[in-house]
Amino acid sequence: MNTLDEHVICHGITERCTSTTDLEFCVEEIRTKGYSVIPGSLDAETIALVSEFSDKAYEKQCDILGGEQNLNKINDANIARAPSADFDVFIDVAMDPKVHAVARALLGGYFILYSQNAIINVPATNHYQFSWHRDLNYQHWTSSRCLALSALLCVDPFDSVTGGTYVLPATHKIEQFPSDRYVLENQLCIHANVGDWILFDSMLFHRTGKNSSNVKRRAVNHIIVQPFMAQQYDFTGMLGDKLKTEEERVFFGRGRLPAPSAIEWRSSRINKI
């Protein structure tokens, strides 16, 4: 290998990114191509619990809603929504410090959890997430700064057999969805190990790959947003006293529901002084 292959040589460049840490490199990748993969902070025992409780949370929710057939009717099968309301381990998952460090670098010092869903990719079944989409659905615009970060915990191996996440790199920077030819020639399957996090700008076009193995492939997705966005679920209302620390209460939204009236909105601000 010659010198040109071993070193980055520049000419006519007066500005450039500097990534001296793994965190900085992860942030640079997300800003540039839209996604990055990092090792998580959860041990094997916790991952095993997440795997078990993803299935149990889904079974519990199916029972409450009158059976899986009702979820099939609304095209929402094989997803355990807000599993932290059912099992505390998902609170620990959502608070992974590595993910929060990336969110802080991209979103600023104050961010909240928009949604958390355990996704169960069952072999030989269809899933609405096989379709290309953005995690901020129906939006066709771009932003100079990241407004939302998707954080997907790989509970099982992610690859082209089990159904890895497919992405269209850098499409968080374009408004329209690309042509069929562009998609077919540029889609990439992200491979990741158990316990890894696939992090991406929520405006990146992506999809779930089909599972052609003989085992389930599970993941837990989080969408972390700037605090001006309304949450999908009232986490504070669901979790209540389960949130033990101030950091947890802030991240899960501290019950960010609209004030009942202008008087109560003002009163809550006065009472904080």
N, C-alpha and C positions, 0 to 999 in steps of 0.2 A: 504494500500500500504506500503510495507516495504522499508527499506533504499536502497536496491539494485535497486528498481524501481524508486526512487526519485533522485538518484545521479548517475553520471557516474564515475565508479571506474576503474582505469587502472592499468596495471602491465606490466613492461618491455617496456614502451613507453618513449622515450626521446624527440620526436618531435610531435607536434600536432597543428592543426589550432585553432585560437582563434577568435571568432566572438562575439564582445561585442556590436555591433550596428546592426540595421536591414539591413543596406547596406552591412556590412561585411558578415552577414549570407546569404543574397541573392547571393553575389559573391561566397561564399563557396558552396552553392547549385548548382550554374551553373557550377563551376569547377568540382564538384564531380559527380552529377547525370545528369547535362546538362541543367537543367531548373529551373525556380523559378517564383513565382507569387507575384507581389507587387501592392499596391494601387497606382493609378496615381495622378497627380496634377490637372487634368482638372475638372471643375465644371459641374453640370448637364446641364446648359444652353449651354456650349461649346460642350458637348457630343451630345446634340440634334442637334446642327448645323452640327457636323461631320456626324451624321446619315443622315440628309437631303441632305447634299452636296456630300456624297458618291454616292447616287443615281443620283443626278443631274450631277456630273462629268462623271459618266458612261453613262448617256443618251446623254450628249454632245459629248463624244468620239464616241459613236455609230453613231450619226448623221454625224460627220466629216468623218467617215470611211465607210459611205454608208449603215449603218444599222447593227443591231446585227447579222444578218445572216453572214456577212463577218467575224465577230469575232468567230462565231461558226465554220467557215471553218478552222480557224487556232487554234482551241481549246483554245480560250482566252476570252470566254464570262464571264460576271459577275465579271470583274475586272476593276476598274478605275485606270489606270496607271499614276503615278506621279500626283495625284490630287492637289498637292500644286501649280501646274501651272494654275489650274482653280479657286481655292478658297484659300484665304490667311489663313483660319483657319487651314489648314493642315501644314502650316509652324509652327504655334504655337504648334500643336500636336508633330511635329518632334523635337521640342526644349524642351520637357518636362524635367525639371532639374533632376528628379529622374532617368530617363533613362540615361541621360548623366553622372550622378554620377556613375552608374553601368558600363557604357561603359568606363569611365576614369579608373576605378579600374581594368577592364579586359584587355583593349586595350592600355592603356597608355594615355599620355597627348594630343595626336593628333590623331583624328579619323574623318572619313567623312561618309556621307550618300551614300551608294551604290544604294539603290532603295527604293521607297515608293509606295505601292499599296493599294488601298481600295478593300477589298475582300467581295463580296456579296454572301452569301450562301443562295440560293433560295430553298425553300422546293420542294421535288420531282423532282430535277434536278441533273444531273451529273456535276462534276467539276473535272478538271485535278488534283486539289490539294487533291482529295480523295486518290490519289496514294501516297505511301510512297516515301519520297524524302529528300534530304538535300537542304538547301537554297543556298549552293554553289554546284550547280548541277554537276553531273558526276565525282565528286572527291572521290577517294578511298585512303585516306591517313589520318594520324593523326598528331597532333601537340601538343607539350608540353604546349603551351600557346594558349589561345583563339585568333583567327585571325579575327573573325567576330561574331557579336552579332545580333540576330534577336529579334525585339521588336514589339510585337503584341498587339495593343490597342483593348480591348474588347468594342465595341460600343453597343453590345447587350449581354445578358447573354450567357455564354458558359457552356454547359453541354451535357450530352449524348443524350438529346432530340433535342436541337437546333443545335447540331453539334459542340461539343468542339474539341479542338486540342488533337489529340492522339500522344503520344510519346513513344519511346523505350529508357528508361533511360540508361544513360551512353554510348550510342552508338556513341557519339562524340569521343570516345576513341578507337573505332575499325574501321578497314579499310573496311571490307566487310559488305554487308547487311546480316542480320541474316537469318536463315532458316525459312520456313513457321511455323513450330512448335514453334520455339522460339518466333516469332512475336505474334502468337495467344495466347501464354501463358504469355507473358510479356508486352503487350501493355497496356498503361494507358491513360484514358481520363482525361485531365485537366479541372477542373471546375473553373470558374472565374466569378466575378460580373462585371456589367457595370462600365466602367472606370478603371478596373484593367489592368495591363500590364502582359502579359505572355512573359517572357524573357528567351531566350535559346541560347546556342552555335549553330551557324548556321550549324555546321557539325552534329548536332543531327538528327537522322532519326525521321521524324514526318509526320503527314498527317492531313487533315481536316476531321472531322466526318460528316456523312450525316445528313441533317436537316430534321427531321421527325415531326417538329412542323408545324403550319400553318402561320408562319411569317418569314420574312427574318432575317438572322443573319449576322450582318456586323462586320467587323474588319478592322484595318489599320495596315499593316505590314511594318516594316522598317528593312533594313539590314544595319548595321553600321560596317564599316570595317577599317582595318589598311590602311593608305593612299597610300600604294604601289599598291593597287588594283584599276583597272580601274572601273569607275562608269558605271552603266547600262544606265543612262540618263545624259545629260548635264544640270544639275539643274541650274547652274549659267546662262546659255544661255536662259533657259526657264523663270526663275524668275526675272533676271535682278534687277531693282530697288526695287522689292518687299522685297529683303533682306536688312533689315535696319541696323543691327548691325554687328560688326566684327565677333562676335561669329557665327551668322547665315551664314555669307559669308564663313567662314572657314569650318563649318560643311557641308554646301551644296556643297562644293568642289572648290569654287573660280575658276570655269571653268578649271578643270584639264584635258585639252586636250593636246595631244602631241605638242611639239614645232614644228613650220613649218620647221625649219632648225636648225643646230647646232649653227650657228651664232646668231639666235634669242634666242635660249636657253641660251647662254652665256650672251647676251645683257640683257635679263630679270633679270639675277642674278646680273649683274653689276649695273643695275638701282636701285636695292633694297638696295644697300650699301649707 
